Amino acid sequence: MTKVYPNATTEIPKQISDKEVEVLTVWKKSLLFNCNGFTVFDTNGNLVFRVDNYRAGKKTEIFLMDASGKTLLTIRRKKLSLTDNWMVFDGETSANPRFLVKKPVNFLTTKNLARVISCQGNNKELMYEIIGSYAQRCVAVYDNRKRLVAEIQRKEAKAGVTFGGDVFKLIVQPEIDH
């Protein structure tokens, strides 16, 4: 039987790299039975992050956790909303959201997947824009100055063979707080 993650968990620094592009492997597989989620590894095979929801079938609450299982962010679907809106909170709190994620309702431009808006202070300013196709694993994240922050691409083996839709790479640009 193969291991879920090849190496034991290690302490991952808050700022992984200031000068280099960071390439992470994302596997659409939860480490927990009967959960939907993603597991994220660094280039050395170390577990870095987990993304899970604990309610099978219902995606109303999603948790981003570090390698040790500590919740970094909680993403909750906004209730009584006509479109897909999500509130992002620090840790497991449910007060004072950090971000609001809005799915635009525009049938003409389907490439614009979501807009991330800051909820800090009185200014509700656009922080990130997510563009691309989730189905094709081809997504780019741009900041409010239209600079590329991160992108998702299909992962390929060294021989040029793709792993399929369950394994892809997340490329994070330098000088971005992970």
Stockholm file with secondary structure:
# STOCKHOLM 1.0

chainA/1-178         MTKVYPNATTEIPKQISDKEVEVLTVWKKSLLFNCNGFTVFDTNGNLVFRVDNYRAGKKTEIFLMDASGKTLLTIRRKKLSLTDNWMVFDGETSANPRFLVKKPVNFLTTKNLARVISCQGNNKELMYEIIGSYAQRCVAVYDNRKRLVAEIQRKEAKAGVTFGGDVFKLIVQPEIDH
#=GR chainA/1-178 SS CCCSSSSCCCCCCSSCCSSSCEEEEEESCCSSTTCEEEEEECTTSCEEEEEEESSSSCCSEEEEEETTCCEEEEEEECSSCSSCEEEEEETTCCSSCSEEEECCCCSSCTTEEEEEEECSSSCCCEEEEEEEETTTTEEEEEETTSCEEEEEEECBCTTSCBCCTTEEEEEECTTCCC
#=GC SS_cons         CCCSSSSCCCCCCSSCCSSSCEEEEEESCCSSTTCEEEEEECTTSCEEEEEEESSSSCCSEEEEEETTCCEEEEEEECSSCSSCEEEEEETTCCSSCSEEEECCCCSSCTTEEEEEEECSSSCCCEEEEEEEETTTTEEEEEETTSCEEEEEEECBCTTSCBCCTTEEEEEECTTCCC
//
